[in-house]
Amino acid sequence: MSLPHKKPLSLHTIPVETVYRILDNLSQLDILLSMQNVCSRLDAILNVYYRYQKFTELKINTRKENKAKLNHLAKALRNNTTITKLTYSFNNISETEGKHLALALEKNTTLTTLIFITTKFEVNALRQLTFGLQRNKSITTLEFRSNRLFSNETYHLIEVLQNNTVLTKLILETYPLEKNDTQYLAQILENNKTLTSLHLECNNINSEKILYITKILQSNTAALTELLLIRNPIGTQGIQYLTKALQINRTLKTLHLTGSNIDDQRVENLSHIIRKNTTLTTLFLDINIITDIGVKFLTEALSTNQTLTTLNLGHNNIDDHGIQHLAELLSENNTLTTLDISGNCFDIYGIQYLCRALQTNKTLKVIDLSENTIHLLSLKHLYEAMQNNTALTTLHIRRNRINGKLTEYLGLTLQISKTLTTLDLQMNQIDCEGVRFLAEPLETNSTLTTLRLGRNSIGNSGIQYLSRVLKKNTTLTTLNLERNCFTHEGIQYLVDGLLKNTTLTIIDLEGNKIDDHGAEQLAEVLQKNTTLIEVNLLANNIGDEGTNHLVAAVQYNRMLRTIHLTSNDIHNVIPVDLDEFFNERLYSKFS
């Protein structure tokens, strides 16, 4: 008697569940290259497969991916309808690959962001690519960072703007723009109606080249709202050109002059236009050489300005006299909402001037005092100011060696503040005693939502104090505890608090000494917690055993979306890439 003949399975008859099992064990790139557009039935299965639906971002790195795979990527992108962001890094793109990618860009209608980082374009590769970019109708952001281009290649890149009608953001970073390049860029952007953001960072733009850039501001009055000229040797003459252009321009809202060797004289030139400008809302002058003299020019101009809301003066040479000028401005100004004066050289008198202004100021919401000299008396003045302040919501005091008695005044500030929602105290050598001063008022505080204590020395005992906070506090949503020298013992305290907490959504535990036992304890929390959406466990001592506990736990968690586990001791737990593991209900990213 012969056995009945079984019809062989094919893609047209194979059960959907079997296809899903196959897909579960393939990487994102493998699915894209080998499973898409094979047949209509497989395409239909892919379209409802949860991991495929999550493919919105694709990162290509030839250090990790087989070069042969990348040759087929462009073809796969032609009909892809999920990926919106594509990043190439550390790649060598040949002329043929550039041509294939150009054809894909002509047909693709979902990709909105295209990024090239440290990529070498071989002869004519970029020219081929720009043909596709000129015809593309979906990409709104184009980034070129630290790439190697031939001397005439930038010309082709800029040419994209000539016919493209959808690009709104162009980033050109870390390679020199020649004089002809900047001139051509200006000519094309004179009549461009779509580009709103232009980033030019480390492009060796000097006074001669900035003249062409400023012509954009004079002629383009319909679109450009953001201009970044970061780390370029603009020079005094260049600032004069920029000032003249801003007298005409009525659209620019954000100007970054970070690291551009801006001194007091150049600030004086800028202040003339700031006094009259009615559109600029954000000005970055950080990492320059501005002193109290430059600050005086700036504050005098801002005393009549009614539009600037964000001012960054971080990492200059501003002393107590400069802070006094800023304090006088804050006493009268009713538009400035964000002020960054981190990394300067003011002392206790500067803080005193500032705190007096904060007692009456009604508009400043964010202030950054990081990397200055903060004394006990300084924090006492701040505490007194916050008793009357009704506006400040965010306070950054990083890298100031705040510990012991100094932290006590911050605790008192938390007791009386009615507006503070974010407190950033990273890198301050805060120890167990310092945490105790913060923890007691936080048990009853009803305004703070974000607390950043990363890179301190809290230890296991400090975590014990924070555990009590988590049991009682009902407003804290984000807690940063990265690199704080605690172990699985501290995790046990943290678990006790998290099991009773009902508000925390993000917790950062990167770079501690959490081992498999600690991961097992955290897994207990993840099984029961209903609020956490992101947990960062990067760079701990978690191995396969601890990861198994975490994987099992999140199967029961309906809220968690992201777990970061890179730089642990994980080897054989998950058969596919860690950042592609979770099912559609819990879809989380181990990155």
C-alpha positions as CSV (number, residue, x, y, z in Angstrom):
1,M,0.0,0.0,0.0
2,S,1.5,3.3,-1.0
3,L,1.5,6.4,1.2
4,P,-0.8,9.2,0.1
5,H,1.1,11.9,-1.9
6,K,1.4,15.2,0.0
7,K,1.4,18.4,-2.1
8,P,4.6,20.4,-1.3
9,L,4.1,23.6,0.6
10,S,4.7,26.9,-1.2
11,L,4.5,30.6,-0.4
12,H,0.9,30.4,-1.7
13,T,-0.1,27.7,0.7
14,I,2.2,27.9,3.7
15,P,0.2,28.8,6.9
16,V,0.5,32.4,8.1
17,E,1.6,31.3,11.5
18,T,4.6,29.5,9.9
19,V,5.5,32.7,8.0
20,Y,5.4,34.6,11.2
21,R,7.8,32.2,12.9
22,I,10.2,32.6,10.0
23,L,9.9,36.4,10.2
24,D,10.4,36.4,14.0
25,N,14.0,35.0,13.4
26,L,15.0,37.4,10.6
27,S,16.6,40.8,11.1
28,Q,14.9,44.0,9.9
29,L,17.2,44.3,6.9
30,D,16.8,40.7,5.9
31,I,13.0,41.0,5.9
32,L,13.2,44.1,3.9
33,L,15.6,42.6,1.3
34,S,14.4,39.0,1.0
35,M,10.7,38.9,1.9
36,Q,9.3,42.1,0.4
37,N,7.9,42.0,-3.1
38,V,8.4,38.2,-3.5
39,C,4.7,37.6,-4.2
40,S,1.4,39.3,-3.5
41,R,0.4,36.8,-0.6
42,L,3.7,37.4,1.2
43,D,3.3,41.1,0.8
44,A,-0.2,40.9,2.3
45,I,1.2,38.9,5.3
46,L,4.0,41.4,5.7
47,N,1.6,44.4,5.7
48,V,-0.1,43.1,8.9
49,Y,3.1,41.6,10.5
50,Y,3.7,43.7,13.7
51,R,7.5,44.0,13.3
52,Y,7.2,45.1,9.7
53,Q,4.7,47.8,10.6
54,K,7.3,49.1,13.1
55,F,10.0,49.5,10.5
56,T,10.0,53.3,10.4
57,E,13.8,53.8,10.8
58,L,16.6,52.0,9.1
59,K,20.3,52.4,10.0
60,I,22.9,51.1,7.5
61,N,26.4,50.6,8.7
62,T,28.9,48.6,6.5
63,R,30.9,47.7,9.5
64,K,28.0,45.6,10.6
65,E,26.1,44.7,7.4
66,N,27.2,42.5,4.5
67,K,28.1,44.7,1.5
68,A,26.2,42.4,-0.9
69,K,23.0,43.1,1.1
70,L,23.3,46.8,0.5
71,N,23.4,46.4,-3.2
72,H,19.7,45.2,-3.0
73,L,18.6,47.8,-0.5
74,A,17.7,50.5,-3.1
75,K,15.4,48.2,-5.0
76,A,13.6,47.3,-1.8
77,L,13.1,51.0,-0.9
78,R,11.3,51.7,-4.2
79,N,8.0,50.2,-2.9
80,N,8.5,50.3,0.8
81,T,5.7,52.2,2.6
82,T,6.9,52.1,6.3
83,I,10.4,53.5,6.5
84,T,10.5,57.3,7.1
85,K,14.1,57.7,8.3
86,L,17.2,56.2,6.6
87,T,20.7,56.7,8.0
88,Y,23.9,55.7,6.2
89,S,27.0,55.7,8.4
90,F,30.6,54.5,7.8
91,N,29.8,53.5,4.2
92,N,31.5,53.7,0.8
93,I,28.9,54.5,-1.8
94,S,29.9,53.7,-5.4
95,E,28.6,55.4,-8.5
96,T,26.4,52.4,-9.2
97,E,25.0,52.4,-5.7
98,G,24.3,56.1,-5.9
99,K,22.4,55.5,-9.2
100,H,20.3,52.8,-7.7
101,L,19.5,54.8,-4.6
102,A,18.6,57.8,-6.8
103,L,16.0,55.6,-8.7
104,A,14.6,54.5,-5.3
105,L,14.2,58.1,-4.2
106,E,12.3,59.0,-7.3
107,K,9.7,56.3,-6.6
108,N,9.6,56.2,-2.8
109,T,6.9,58.3,-1.3
110,T,7.2,57.7,2.5
111,L,10.9,58.5,3.3
112,T,11.1,61.9,5.0
113,T,14.6,62.0,6.5
114,L,17.8,60.9,4.8
115,I,21.1,61.1,6.7
116,F,24.7,60.4,5.7
117,I,27.3,60.2,8.5
118,T,31.1,59.6,7.8
119,T,30.3,58.3,4.4
120,K,32.7,58.3,1.4
121,F,31.1,59.0,-1.9
122,E,33.2,57.6,-4.8
123,V,33.6,59.5,-8.1
124,N,30.2,60.6,-9.4
125,A,28.3,58.8,-6.7
126,L,26.9,61.9,-5.1
127,R,26.0,63.4,-8.5
128,Q,23.9,60.3,-9.3
129,L,22.2,60.6,-5.9
130,T,21.3,64.2,-6.4
131,F,19.4,63.3,-9.6
132,G,17.0,61.3,-7.4
133,L,16.8,63.9,-4.7
134,Q,15.8,66.6,-7.2
135,R,12.8,64.5,-8.2
136,N,11.9,63.2,-4.8
137,K,8.6,64.4,-3.4
138,S,8.7,63.2,0.3
139,I,12.1,64.0,1.9
140,T,11.9,67.0,4.1
141,T,15.2,66.6,6.0
142,L,18.6,66.0,4.4
143,E,21.7,65.6,6.6
144,F,25.4,65.4,5.6
145,R,27.7,65.0,8.6
146,S,31.5,64.3,8.5
147,N,31.4,63.0,5.0
148,R,34.2,62.8,2.4
149,L,33.3,64.7,-0.8
150,F,35.3,65.5,-3.9
151,S,36.1,69.1,-4.5
152,N,33.2,69.5,-7.0
153,E,30.7,67.3,-5.2
154,T,29.2,70.0,-2.9
155,Y,28.0,71.8,-6.1
156,H,25.8,68.8,-7.0
157,L,24.5,68.5,-3.4
158,I,23.4,72.2,-3.3
159,E,21.8,71.8,-6.7
160,V,19.2,69.6,-5.1
161,L,17.6,72.7,-3.8
162,Q,17.1,74.1,-7.3
163,N,14.2,71.8,-8.3
164,N,13.2,70.2,-5.0
165,T,10.0,71.7,-3.6
166,V,9.6,69.7,-0.4
167,L,13.0,69.9,1.5
168,T,12.6,72.0,4.6
169,K,15.8,71.2,6.5
170,L,19.4,71.0,5.2
171,I,22.3,70.1,7.5
172,L,25.9,70.4,6.1
173,E,28.4,69.6,8.9
174,T,32.1,69.1,9.3
175,Y,33.6,69.7,5.9
176,P,34.7,73.0,4.3
177,L,32.5,74.9,2.0
178,E,34.5,76.7,-0.7
179,K,33.8,80.2,-1.8
180,N,32.1,79.1,-5.0
181,D,29.9,76.6,-2.9
182,T,28.6,79.3,-0.6
183,Q,28.0,81.7,-3.5
184,Y,26.0,79.0,-5.4
185,L,24.1,78.1,-2.3
186,A,23.1,81.7,-1.9
187,Q,22.0,82.0,-5.5
188,I,19.7,79.0,-5.3
189,L,18.2,79.9,-1.9
190,E,17.4,83.5,-3.0
191,N,14.1,82.3,-4.5
192,N,13.6,79.1,-2.5
193,K,10.2,79.0,-0.9
194,T,10.4,75.8,1.2
195,L,13.7,75.5,3.1
196,T,13.1,76.7,6.7
197,S,16.2,75.4,8.5
198,L,19.8,75.7,7.3
199,H,22.6,74.2,9.5
200,L,26.2,75.1,8.6
201,E,28.5,73.7,11.2
202,C,32.3,73.5,11.0
203,N,32.3,74.6,7.3
204,N,35.2,77.1,7.6
205,I,32.9,80.0,6.7
206,N,34.9,83.2,7.1
207,S,34.0,86.8,6.6
208,E,34.3,86.5,2.8
209,K,32.0,83.5,2.6
210,I,29.5,84.8,5.2
211,L,28.7,87.7,2.8
212,Y,27.1,85.2,0.5
213,I,25.2,83.5,3.3
214,T,23.8,86.9,4.5
215,K,22.5,87.5,1.0
216,I,20.1,84.6,1.6
217,L,18.7,86.5,4.6
218,Q,18.3,89.6,2.5
219,S,16.6,88.0,-0.4
220,N,14.8,85.0,1.1
221,T,11.9,86.6,3.0
222,A,9.4,83.8,2.7
223,A,10.8,80.6,4.2
224,L,14.0,80.6,6.2
225,T,13.4,80.7,10.0
226,E,16.4,78.9,11.4
227,L,20.1,79.5,10.7
228,L,22.9,77.7,12.4
229,L,26.5,79.0,11.9
230,I,28.2,76.8,14.5
231,R,32.0,76.8,14.9
232,N,32.8,79.0,11.9
233,P,35.5,81.7,11.8
234,I,32.9,84.5,11.0
235,G,35.1,87.4,12.1
236,T,34.2,91.0,12.9
237,Q,33.5,91.8,9.3
238,G,31.2,88.8,9.0
239,I,29.2,89.9,12.0
240,Q,28.8,93.3,10.4
241,Y,27.4,91.6,7.2
242,L,25.1,89.5,9.4
243,T,23.8,92.5,11.2
244,K,23.1,94.4,8.0
245,A,21.2,91.4,6.6
246,L,19.1,91.1,9.8
247,Q,18.0,94.7,9.4
248,I,16.2,93.6,6.3
249,N,15.1,90.1,7.1
250,R,11.7,89.6,8.7
251,T,11.4,85.8,8.9
252,L,14.5,84.4,10.9
253,K,13.5,83.3,14.4
254,T,16.5,81.2,15.5
255,L,20.2,82.1,15.1
256,H,23.0,80.0,16.4
257,L,26.5,81.5,16.6
258,T,27.9,78.9,18.9
259,G,31.7,78.6,19.0
260,S,32.2,81.4,16.4
261,N,34.9,83.4,18.3
262,I,32.3,86.1,19.2
263,D,33.9,88.8,21.4
264,D,32.6,92.0,23.0
265,Q,33.1,94.1,19.9
266,R,31.1,91.6,17.7
267,V,28.3,91.5,20.4
268,E,28.1,95.3,20.2
269,N,27.6,95.0,16.4
270,L,24.8,92.4,17.0
271,S,23.2,94.4,19.7
272,H,22.3,97.2,17.3
273,I,20.0,94.9,15.3
274,I,18.7,93.1,18.5
275,R,17.4,96.4,19.7
276,K,15.1,96.8,16.7
277,N,14.5,93.2,15.5
278,T,10.9,92.0,15.9
279,T,11.2,88.4,14.7
280,L,14.2,86.7,16.4
281,T,13.1,84.6,19.3
282,T,16.2,82.4,19.9
283,L,19.8,83.4,20.1
284,F,22.8,81.1,20.9
285,L,26.1,82.8,21.7
286,D,27.5,80.0,23.8
287,I,31.2,78.9,23.7
288,N,32.5,82.3,22.7
289,I,34.7,84.9,24.5
290,I,32.1,87.4,25.7
291,T,32.8,89.2,28.9
292,D,30.7,91.5,31.2
293,I,31.3,94.3,28.6
294,G,29.6,92.3,25.9
295,V,26.8,91.4,28.2
296,K,26.2,95.1,28.9
297,F,25.8,95.8,25.2
298,L,23.5,92.8,24.9
299,T,21.2,93.6,27.9
300,E,20.9,97.3,26.9
301,A,19.6,96.1,23.5
302,L,17.3,93.6,25.1
303,S,15.8,96.2,27.3
304,T,13.7,97.4,24.4
305,N,13.4,94.1,22.5
306,Q,10.0,92.4,22.9
307,T,10.5,89.1,21.0
308,L,13.6,87.2,22.2
309,T,12.5,84.4,24.5
310,T,15.7,82.1,24.6
311,L,19.2,83.4,25.2
312,N,22.2,81.1,25.5
313,L,25.4,82.6,26.9
314,G,26.9,79.4,28.3
315,H,30.7,78.9,28.4
316,N,31.9,82.5,27.9
317,N,33.9,84.7,30.3
318,I,31.0,86.4,32.2
319,D,31.9,87.4,35.7
320,D,29.8,88.9,38.6
321,H,29.5,92.3,36.8
322,G,28.1,90.6,33.7
323,I,25.5,88.7,35.8
324,Q,24.6,92.0,37.4
325,H,23.7,93.4,34.0
326,L,21.6,90.3,33.3
327,A,19.9,90.6,36.7
328,E,18.9,94.2,35.9
329,L,17.5,93.0,32.6
330,L,15.4,90.2,34.3
331,S,14.0,92.7,36.7
332,E,12.3,94.6,33.8
333,N,12.1,92.1,30.9
334,N,8.8,90.3,30.4
335,T,9.6,88.2,27.3
336,L,12.7,86.1,28.2
337,T,11.7,82.6,29.2
338,T,15.0,80.6,28.9
339,L,18.5,81.7,30.1
340,D,21.6,79.6,29.9
341,I,24.7,81.0,31.7
342,S,26.4,77.7,32.4
343,G,30.2,77.4,32.4
344,N,31.0,81.1,33.1
345,C,33.2,82.6,35.9
346,F,30.7,84.3,38.3
347,D,30.7,83.7,42.0
348,I,28.5,84.3,45.0
349,Y,27.9,88.0,44.2
350,G,26.6,87.1,40.7
351,I,24.2,84.6,42.2
352,Q,23.0,87.2,44.7
353,Y,22.3,89.7,41.9
354,L,20.4,87.0,40.0
355,C,18.3,85.8,42.9
356,R,17.2,89.3,43.7
357,A,15.9,89.5,40.1
358,L,14.2,86.1,40.3
359,Q,12.1,87.4,43.3
360,T,10.3,89.8,41.0
361,N,10.6,88.3,37.5
362,K,7.4,86.8,36.2
363,T,8.4,85.2,32.9
364,L,11.7,83.3,33.2
365,K,10.9,79.6,33.3
366,V,14.3,77.8,32.6
367,I,17.7,78.8,33.9
368,D,21.0,76.9,33.6
369,L,23.6,77.6,36.3
370,S,25.8,74.6,35.6
371,E,29.6,74.6,35.9
372,N,29.9,77.7,37.9
373,T,31.1,78.3,41.5
374,I,28.1,77.5,43.7
375,H,28.6,78.1,47.5
376,L,26.3,77.4,50.5
377,L,25.4,81.0,50.6
378,S,24.5,80.9,46.9
379,L,21.9,78.2,47.4
380,K,20.6,80.1,50.5
381,H,20.0,83.1,48.2
382,L,18.3,80.8,45.7
383,Y,16.0,79.4,48.3
384,E,15.0,82.9,49.4
385,A,14.3,83.9,45.8
386,M,12.1,80.8,45.2
387,Q,9.9,81.8,48.1
388,N,8.5,84.7,46.0
389,N,9.2,83.4,42.5
390,T,6.1,82.2,40.6
391,A,7.5,81.4,37.2
392,L,10.6,79.2,37.3
393,T,9.9,75.6,36.2
394,T,13.3,74.2,35.3
395,L,16.6,74.5,37.2
396,H,19.9,73.1,35.9
397,I,22.8,72.9,38.3
398,R,25.2,70.4,36.9
399,R,29.0,70.0,37.7
400,N,29.0,72.2,40.8
401,R,30.1,69.8,43.6
402,I,26.9,70.3,45.5
403,N,26.8,67.9,48.4
404,G,26.1,67.7,52.2
405,K,24.8,71.0,53.6
406,L,24.6,72.6,50.1
407,T,22.0,69.9,49.1
408,E,19.9,70.8,52.2
409,Y,19.0,74.2,50.8
410,L,17.9,72.6,47.6
411,G,15.7,70.4,49.7
412,L,14.2,73.4,51.4
413,T,13.6,75.0,47.9
414,L,11.6,71.9,46.9
415,Q,9.5,72.4,50.1
416,I,8.4,75.9,49.2
417,S,8.5,76.0,45.4
418,K,5.1,75.9,43.8
419,T,6.3,75.9,40.2
420,L,9.5,73.9,39.9
421,T,8.9,70.8,37.7
422,T,12.4,69.8,36.6
423,L,15.6,69.7,38.8
424,D,18.8,68.7,37.2
425,L,21.7,67.9,39.6
426,Q,23.9,65.6,37.6
427,M,27.6,65.3,38.2
428,N,27.6,67.0,41.6
429,Q,29.2,64.4,43.9
430,I,25.9,64.1,45.8
431,D,26.2,61.3,48.3
432,C,23.8,59.4,50.6
433,E,23.4,62.4,53.0
434,G,22.7,64.8,50.1
435,V,19.9,62.5,48.8
436,R,18.4,62.4,52.3
437,F,18.0,66.2,52.2
438,L,16.3,66.0,48.8
439,A,14.2,62.9,49.6
440,E,12.3,64.2,52.7
441,P,10.6,67.1,50.9
442,L,10.0,65.1,47.8
443,E,7.8,62.7,49.7
444,T,5.2,65.4,49.8
445,N,6.2,67.6,46.9
446,S,3.4,68.0,44.3
447,T,5.0,69.8,41.4
448,L,8.4,68.2,40.5
449,T,8.0,65.7,37.6
450,T,11.7,65.3,36.5
451,L,14.6,64.6,38.8
452,R,18.1,64.0,37.3
453,L,20.7,62.7,39.8
454,G,22.9,60.9,37.3
455,R,26.7,60.6,37.8
456,N,26.7,61.2,41.5
457,S,27.7,58.9,44.4
458,I,24.4,58.0,45.9
459,G,25.1,54.3,46.5
460,N,22.8,51.7,48.0
461,S,21.9,53.8,51.0
462,G,20.9,56.8,48.9
463,I,18.6,54.6,46.9
464,Q,16.9,53.5,50.1
465,Y,15.9,57.2,50.7
466,L,14.6,57.5,47.1
467,S,12.6,54.3,47.6
468,R,10.6,56.1,50.3
469,V,10.0,58.9,47.8
470,L,8.6,56.5,45.2
471,K,6.2,55.0,47.7
472,K,4.7,58.4,48.6
473,N,5.3,60.8,45.8
474,T,2.5,61.1,43.2
475,T,3.9,63.5,40.6
476,L,7.4,62.4,39.7
477,T,7.5,60.8,36.2
478,T,11.2,60.8,35.2
479,L,14.1,59.7,37.4
480,N,17.7,59.6,36.3
481,L,20.1,57.6,38.4
482,E,22.7,56.7,35.9
483,R,26.3,55.9,37.2
484,N,25.6,56.1,40.9
485,C,27.6,53.2,42.2
486,F,24.7,51.0,43.5
487,T,24.3,47.3,43.2
488,H,21.6,44.7,43.4
489,E,21.1,45.7,47.1
490,G,20.1,49.2,45.9
491,I,17.9,47.6,43.3
492,Q,16.0,45.8,46.0
493,Y,15.3,49.1,47.7
494,L,14.3,50.6,44.3
495,V,12.0,47.6,43.6
496,D,10.2,48.1,46.9
497,G,9.5,51.7,45.9
498,L,8.5,51.0,42.3
499,L,6.0,48.3,43.3
500,K,4.0,50.9,45.2
501,N,4.6,53.8,42.8
502,T,1.9,54.8,40.3
503,T,3.3,57.7,38.3
504,L,6.9,57.1,37.2
505,T,7.2,56.5,33.4
506,I,10.9,56.8,32.7
507,I,13.8,55.5,34.9
508,D,17.5,55.6,33.9
509,L,19.8,53.1,35.6
510,E,22.6,53.1,33.1
511,G,26.2,52.3,34.3
512,N,25.6,50.9,37.7
513,K,26.5,47.5,38.9
514,I,23.2,45.7,38.4
515,D,23.8,42.0,37.8
516,D,21.5,39.0,37.0
517,H,20.1,39.0,40.5
518,G,19.3,42.7,40.2
519,A,17.7,42.1,36.8
520,E,15.5,39.4,38.3
521,Q,14.3,41.8,40.9
522,L,13.5,44.4,38.3
523,A,11.7,41.8,36.3
524,E,9.3,41.4,39.3
525,V,8.5,45.1,39.0
526,L,7.9,44.9,35.2
527,Q,5.4,42.1,35.7
528,K,3.2,44.2,37.9
529,N,4.0,47.9,37.1
530,T,1.4,49.7,34.9
531,T,3.1,53.1,34.3
532,L,6.7,52.6,33.3
533,I,7.2,53.0,29.5
534,E,11.1,53.3,29.4
535,V,13.8,51.6,31.4
536,N,17.5,52.2,30.7
537,L,19.8,49.4,31.8
538,L,22.8,50.2,29.5
539,A,26.3,49.3,30.6
540,N,25.5,47.1,33.7
541,N,26.6,43.6,34.5
542,I,23.4,41.8,33.3
543,G,24.0,38.5,31.6
544,D,21.8,35.9,29.8
545,E,20.1,34.7,33.0
546,G,19.0,38.2,34.0
547,T,17.9,39.0,30.5
548,N,15.7,35.9,30.5
549,H,13.9,37.2,33.5
550,L,13.3,40.6,31.9
551,V,12.1,39.0,28.7
552,A,9.7,36.8,30.6
553,A,8.4,39.7,32.7
554,V,7.6,42.1,29.9
555,Q,5.3,39.5,28.2
556,Y,2.8,40.6,30.9
557,N,3.4,44.3,30.7
558,R,1.1,46.3,28.5
559,M,2.7,49.7,29.0
560,L,6.5,49.2,28.5
561,R,7.8,50.4,25.1
562,T,11.6,50.6,25.5
563,I,14.3,48.7,27.4
564,H,18.0,49.7,26.7
565,L,20.4,46.8,27.3
566,T,23.4,47.4,25.2
567,S,26.9,47.0,26.8
568,N,25.8,44.2,29.1
569,D,27.1,40.6,29.2
570,I,24.3,39.2,26.9
571,H,25.1,36.4,24.5
572,N,22.6,33.8,23.5
573,V,19.2,34.9,24.9
574,I,17.4,36.3,21.8
575,P,17.9,34.8,18.3
576,V,17.4,38.1,16.5
577,D,18.7,41.7,17.0
578,L,17.9,42.9,20.5
579,D,16.1,46.0,19.2
580,E,13.7,43.9,17.2
581,F,12.5,41.5,19.8
582,F,9.2,42.3,21.3
583,N,5.7,41.3,20.0
584,E,3.2,43.8,18.7
585,R,1.4,44.3,22.1
586,L,4.6,45.1,24.0
587,Y,6.8,46.3,21.2
588,S,9.9,47.4,23.0
589,K,13.3,48.3,21.9
590,F,16.5,46.8,23.4
591,S,19.0,49.2,21.9
